[in-house]
């Protein structure tokens, strides 16, 4: 598709000044709340972890469903645990305006008895939903990161904004999860990022993929998104690769995305690529990161996550958003000129948000 300049990463000196942030310096206040919860904006704090026992855990704190920015403050907390043995825990807590609070100077979010708190270096998450109680500790190992000034800007006037901060690209995790009196203690590696925006995300994204993984001491975060027709279906990529504790590649302009072996998901009816890859090229320095789906571990029609009133309003707006989460393998290949000199393979978890009509995107 033809390139346009309708979607861009905020990265000029004027952008840094506008958003009050600095290049190569992230402060803990950036993980505090950015929005007021009023109609027209949304925000969420996200955590996931891959555990040494083969299980994985995802927790998200929302100010409201990001498919419904037109709502007033409607806080919610979700937790999904997938055990190696096939066991699953999937919980959702819907809060109220009265039992929600969030600080501006750092991450300190509370919805009912659920809390997500940290200072970029160390985080604690506490969950109490139905018969589940969970306590998670996350300790950062790699410096916090964001693309440019941390904002994706839409339109020639840059009035539509989508914020992204990766507070913890990789961290040590300890989780204690209790359900019906039975407690599991897990250890592994985790991730925490934070998103916010001033326009319904469904109106800014046709579809896309996001993933992150850690393989043999390398850590990477990859995303590709396609904007809707209003913005020319423009594709834009975000990319970060770290070796140990040092970030060695994060210039998205040097990345090419490819996908293959598409199939139709039987639950959401959205097209999904079994194989996706990101190729980073900077002269003779090349890295290729490839994901392959082995299991679809979560398939959600986002309309089903809304209340009956919210669902009715979304349908009237023609929405059919879907969210899918995958587990599978990931391979990092390191090149010397055209030759692969290193190959590292491991496990990964990634996702697809598919908001648009697949028939439009040809």
C-alpha positions as CSV (number, residue, x, y, z in Angstrom):
1,X,0.0,0.0,0.0
2,X,1.1,3.5,-0.7
3,X,2.9,5.3,2.2
4,X,1.3,8.4,3.7
5,X,2.3,10.8,6.4
6,X,-0.9,10.6,8.2
7,X,0.4,8.5,11.1
8,X,3.8,9.1,12.8
9,X,5.8,8.6,15.9
10,X,6.2,11.9,17.9
11,X,10.0,12.3,17.8
12,X,10.9,16.0,17.0
13,X,12.2,18.4,19.6
14,X,8.8,20.2,19.4
15,X,7.1,16.9,20.3
16,X,9.3,16.3,23.3
17,X,8.6,19.8,24.5
18,X,4.8,19.5,23.9
19,X,4.5,16.3,25.9
20,X,7.0,17.3,28.6
21,X,9.3,14.3,28.2
22,X,13.0,13.9,27.4
23,X,14.8,11.9,24.8
24,X,16.5,8.8,26.4
25,X,15.2,9.8,29.9
26,X,12.0,8.3,31.3
27,X,10.6,9.5,34.6
28,X,8.3,7.5,36.9
29,X,5.5,10.1,36.5
30,X,5.2,8.9,32.9
31,X,3.6,5.7,34.3
32,X,1.0,7.8,36.2
33,X,-2.4,8.5,34.9
34,X,-2.6,10.7,31.8
35,X,-6.4,11.0,31.3
36,X,-9.3,12.1,33.4
37,X,-11.7,9.3,32.6
38,X,-14.2,11.6,30.9
39,X,-15.9,10.6,27.6
40,X,-13.4,10.8,24.8
41,X,-10.4,9.1,26.4
42,X,-9.2,5.8,27.7
43,X,-6.2,4.3,29.5
44,X,-4.8,1.0,30.6
45,X,-1.9,-0.6,32.5
46,X,-0.8,-4.0,31.3
47,X,1.3,-6.9,32.7
48,X,2.2,-10.3,31.4
49,X,4.6,-13.0,32.4
50,X,5.9,-16.3,31.1
51,X,6.7,-18.6,34.0
52,X,9.4,-21.2,34.4
53,X,6.8,-24.0,34.8
54,X,5.3,-23.2,31.3
55,X,2.4,-21.2,32.5
56,X,1.6,-17.6,31.6
57,X,-0.3,-14.7,33.2
58,X,-1.9,-11.5,31.9
59,X,-3.4,-8.7,34.1
60,X,-4.8,-5.4,32.8
61,X,-6.2,-2.4,34.7
62,X,-8.5,-0.2,32.5
63,X,-10.2,3.1,33.0
64,X,-12.8,1.9,30.6
65,X,-13.0,-0.5,27.6
66,X,-10.7,1.0,25.0
67,X,-13.3,0.2,22.4
68,X,-15.7,2.6,24.1
69,X,-13.9,5.8,24.8
70,X,-17.3,7.6,24.6
71,X,-18.1,6.2,28.0
72,X,-17.5,8.0,31.3
73,X,-15.0,6.4,33.7
74,X,-15.9,2.7,33.8
75,X,-13.0,1.0,35.5
76,X,-12.3,-2.7,35.1
77,X,-9.6,-5.3,35.9
78,X,-8.9,-8.5,34.0
79,X,-6.8,-11.5,34.8
80,X,-6.0,-14.5,32.6
81,X,-3.9,-17.4,33.8
82,X,-3.0,-20.4,31.5
83,X,-1.3,-23.4,33.2
84,X,1.0,-25.8,31.4
85,X,-1.4,-28.5,32.4
86,X,-4.3,-26.8,30.5
87,X,-5.8,-25.2,33.6
88,X,-7.2,-21.8,33.2
89,X,-8.3,-18.9,35.3
90,X,-10.1,-16.0,33.6
91,X,-11.6,-13.2,35.8
92,X,-13.0,-9.8,35.3
93,X,-13.9,-7.1,37.9
94,X,-16.0,-4.1,37.0
95,X,-15.4,-1.2,39.3
96,X,-17.2,2.0,39.9
97,X,-16.1,5.6,39.7
98,X,-16.2,5.7,43.5
99,X,-13.8,2.7,44.0
100,X,-11.2,3.8,41.4
101,X,-8.2,6.0,42.0
102,X,-4.9,6.6,40.1
103,X,-1.9,8.8,40.9
104,X,-0.3,11.2,38.5
105,X,3.3,11.0,39.9
106,X,3.8,7.3,39.4
107,X,1.9,4.1,38.7
108,X,-0.5,3.7,41.6
109,X,-3.9,2.4,40.3
110,X,-6.7,1.0,42.5
111,X,-10.0,-0.5,41.5
112,X,-11.9,-2.0,44.4
113,X,-9.5,-4.2,46.2
114,X,-7.2,-4.6,43.1
115,X,-4.0,-2.6,43.0
116,X,-1.2,-2.0,40.5
117,X,1.7,0.1,41.9
118,X,5.3,0.8,41.0
119,X,8.1,3.3,40.3
120,X,9.6,2.0,37.0
121,X,12.0,-0.2,38.9
122,X,9.8,-2.3,41.2
123,X,6.1,-3.1,41.0
124,X,3.5,-5.0,43.0
125,X,0.1,-6.1,41.7
126,X,-2.7,-7.4,44.0
127,X,-5.8,-9.1,42.7
128,X,-9.0,-10.0,44.5
129,X,-11.7,-11.2,42.1
130,X,-14.4,-13.7,43.2
131,X,-12.5,-16.8,44.6
132,X,-9.1,-15.6,43.3
133,X,-6.4,-13.7,45.2
134,X,-3.1,-13.0,43.5
135,X,0.0,-11.1,44.5
136,X,2.7,-10.4,41.9
137,X,6.2,-8.8,42.3
138,X,7.9,-7.4,39.2
139,X,11.5,-6.2,39.3
140,X,12.8,-4.4,36.2
141,X,16.0,-5.7,34.5
142,X,16.1,-3.6,31.3
143,X,15.7,0.2,31.2
144,X,12.3,1.6,30.5
145,X,11.6,2.4,26.9
146,X,9.2,4.3,24.6
147,X,9.2,5.0,20.9
148,X,10.3,8.6,20.5
149,X,8.2,10.9,22.8
150,X,5.9,8.0,23.5
151,X,3.0,9.2,21.3
152,X,1.6,8.0,18.0
153,X,0.0,10.9,16.2
154,X,-2.8,10.7,13.6
155,X,-3.8,13.1,10.9
156,X,-2.1,16.2,9.4
157,X,-3.0,18.2,12.5
158,X,-1.8,15.5,14.9
159,X,-4.9,15.9,17.0
160,X,-5.6,12.2,17.6
161,X,-3.1,10.6,20.0
162,X,-2.2,7.1,21.2
163,X,0.4,6.9,24.0
164,X,2.7,4.0,24.7
165,X,5.3,3.6,27.5
166,X,7.1,0.3,28.1
167,X,7.9,0.7,31.8
168,X,9.4,-2.7,32.2
169,X,10.6,-4.4,28.9
170,X,11.8,-7.4,31.0
171,X,11.7,-8.1,34.7
172,X,11.9,-10.8,37.3
173,X,8.5,-12.1,38.4
174,X,7.2,-13.9,41.5
175,X,3.5,-14.7,41.6
176,X,1.3,-16.3,44.2
177,X,-2.1,-17.2,42.9
178,X,-4.7,-18.6,45.2
179,X,-8.1,-20.0,44.0
180,X,-10.5,-21.8,46.3
181,X,-7.8,-22.2,49.0
182,X,-5.2,-23.7,46.7
183,X,-2.1,-21.6,46.1
184,X,0.4,-21.8,43.2
185,X,3.8,-20.0,43.4
186,X,5.4,-19.2,40.1
187,X,8.6,-17.6,39.0
188,X,9.6,-16.2,35.6
189,X,10.0,-13.1,33.5
190,X,7.5,-10.4,32.9
191,X,6.6,-7.2,31.1
192,X,4.6,-4.1,31.9
193,X,3.5,-1.4,29.5
194,X,1.0,1.5,29.7
195,X,-1.3,2.9,27.0
196,X,-3.7,5.9,26.7
197,X,-5.4,7.9,24.0
198,X,-7.9,10.6,23.2
199,X,-9.9,8.8,20.5
200,X,-11.6,5.4,20.4
201,X,-8.8,3.0,19.5
202,X,-11.2,1.2,17.1
203,X,-11.2,4.4,15.0
204,X,-7.4,4.5,14.9
205,X,-6.6,0.9,14.2
206,X,-7.8,-1.4,11.4
207,X,-5.8,-4.4,12.7
208,X,-2.3,-5.2,13.9
209,X,0.0,-7.5,15.9
210,X,2.0,-6.9,19.1
211,X,4.4,-9.3,20.7
212,X,7.3,-9.5,23.1
213,X,9.7,-12.3,24.1
214,X,13.0,-13.1,25.8
215,X,15.3,-15.7,24.2
216,X,18.8,-16.6,25.4
217,X,19.4,-13.2,27.0
218,X,17.9,-11.2,24.1
219,X,14.7,-9.3,24.8
220,X,12.5,-7.8,22.1
221,X,9.2,-5.9,21.6
222,X,7.6,-5.8,18.2
223,X,4.4,-4.2,16.9
224,X,2.8,-3.6,13.5
225,X,-0.4,-1.7,13.0
226,X,-2.5,-0.7,10.1
227,X,-4.6,2.4,10.4
228,X,-8.1,2.5,9.1
229,X,-9.3,3.9,5.7
230,X,-9.5,7.4,7.1
231,X,-5.6,7.3,7.4
232,X,-5.0,5.5,4.2
233,X,-4.5,2.1,5.9
234,X,-1.0,3.3,6.7
235,X,1.2,0.7,8.3
236,X,3.6,1.6,11.0
237,X,6.0,-0.5,13.0
238,X,7.5,-0.3,16.5
239,X,10.6,-2.3,17.3
240,X,13.0,-2.7,20.3
241,X,15.8,-5.3,20.7
242,X,18.0,-5.6,23.7
243,X,21.1,-7.8,24.3
244,X,21.3,-8.4,28.0
245,X,20.5,-5.1,29.7
246,X,21.4,-2.9,26.7
247,X,19.1,-1.8,23.9
248,X,20.9,-2.4,20.6
249,X,18.2,-1.7,17.9
250,X,15.0,0.5,18.1
251,X,14.8,2.5,14.8
252,X,11.5,1.4,13.4
253,X,12.3,3.0,10.0
254,X,14.8,0.2,9.4
255,X,12.2,-2.6,9.9
256,X,10.2,-4.6,7.3
257,X,7.2,-6.7,8.3
258,X,6.0,-9.8,6.5
259,X,3.2,-12.3,7.2
260,X,2.3,-15.7,5.8
261,X,0.0,-18.7,6.1
262,X,-3.2,-16.8,6.9
263,X,-6.2,-18.6,8.4
264,X,-9.7,-17.6,9.6
265,X,-10.2,-17.8,13.3
266,X,-13.3,-19.8,14.0
267,X,-14.5,-17.8,16.9
268,X,-13.9,-14.1,15.9
269,X,-14.0,-14.8,12.1
270,X,-10.9,-12.6,11.7
271,X,-8.0,-13.5,9.4
272,X,-4.8,-14.3,11.3
273,X,-1.3,-15.0,10.0
274,X,0.3,-18.2,11.4
275,X,3.7,-16.7,10.7
276,X,4.9,-13.1,11.1
277,X,8.4,-11.7,11.0
278,X,10.2,-8.4,11.5
279,X,13.5,-7.8,9.6
280,X,15.8,-5.0,11.0
281,X,18.4,-3.9,8.5
282,X,21.1,-1.3,9.2
283,X,23.9,-1.7,6.7
284,X,25.5,-5.1,7.3
285,X,23.8,-5.4,10.7
286,X,20.6,-7.4,10.4
287,X,18.2,-9.1,12.8
288,X,15.1,-11.1,12.0
289,X,12.5,-12.0,14.5
290,X,9.9,-14.6,13.5
291,X,6.8,-15.8,15.4
292,X,4.8,-19.0,14.6
293,X,1.4,-19.7,16.2
294,X,1.1,-23.0,18.0
295,X,-2.0,-22.3,20.0
296,X,-4.7,-19.6,20.0
297,X,-5.1,-19.1,23.8
298,X,-7.7,-16.3,23.8
299,X,-10.4,-15.4,21.3
300,X,-12.7,-12.5,22.3
301,X,-15.4,-10.7,20.5
302,X,-15.0,-7.4,22.4
303,X,-18.7,-6.8,22.1
304,X,-19.2,-9.6,24.6
305,X,-17.0,-7.9,27.2
306,X,-19.4,-4.9,27.3
307,X,-22.5,-4.4,29.4
308,X,-25.8,-4.7,27.4
309,X,-26.1,-0.9,27.1
310,X,-22.5,-0.6,26.0
311,X,-22.9,-3.4,23.5
312,X,-26.0,-1.9,22.0
313,X,-24.2,1.5,21.6
314,X,-21.2,-0.2,20.0
315,X,-23.3,-2.2,17.5
316,X,-25.1,1.0,16.5
317,X,-21.7,2.4,15.6
318,X,-21.0,-0.6,13.4
319,X,-18.3,-2.1,15.6
320,X,-17.2,-5.7,15.5
321,X,-13.8,-5.6,17.3
322,X,-11.9,-8.8,18.2
323,X,-8.9,-9.6,20.4
324,X,-6.8,-12.7,20.0
325,X,-3.8,-14.0,22.0
326,X,-1.4,-16.6,20.8
327,X,1.2,-18.9,22.3
328,X,4.0,-20.3,20.1
329,X,7.6,-20.2,19.1
330,X,9.8,-17.3,18.3
331,X,13.2,-17.3,16.5
332,X,15.8,-14.5,16.5
333,X,18.3,-14.7,13.7
334,X,21.4,-12.5,13.7
335,X,23.1,-11.9,10.3
336,X,26.6,-11.0,9.2
337,X,25.9,-9.4,5.8
338,X,23.7,-12.1,4.2
339,X,24.7,-15.0,6.4
340,X,22.9,-16.1,9.5
341,X,25.6,-16.4,12.2
342,X,23.4,-16.9,15.2
343,X,19.9,-18.4,15.7
344,X,18.0,-18.4,19.0
345,X,14.6,-20.1,19.5
346,X,12.2,-19.9,22.4
347,X,8.6,-19.5,23.5
348,X,6.5,-16.4,23.1
349,X,3.1,-14.9,23.6
350,X,1.6,-12.3,21.3
351,X,-1.7,-10.8,20.3
352,X,-3.8,-9.4,17.5
353,X,-6.3,-6.7,17.7
354,X,-8.6,-6.8,14.6
355,X,-11.1,-3.9,14.6
356,X,-11.8,-3.3,10.9
357,X,-13.7,-5.2,8.2
358,X,-11.3,-7.7,6.6
359,X,-13.0,-7.3,3.3
360,X,-11.9,-3.7,3.2
361,X,-8.3,-4.5,3.5
362,X,-7.1,-5.9,0.2
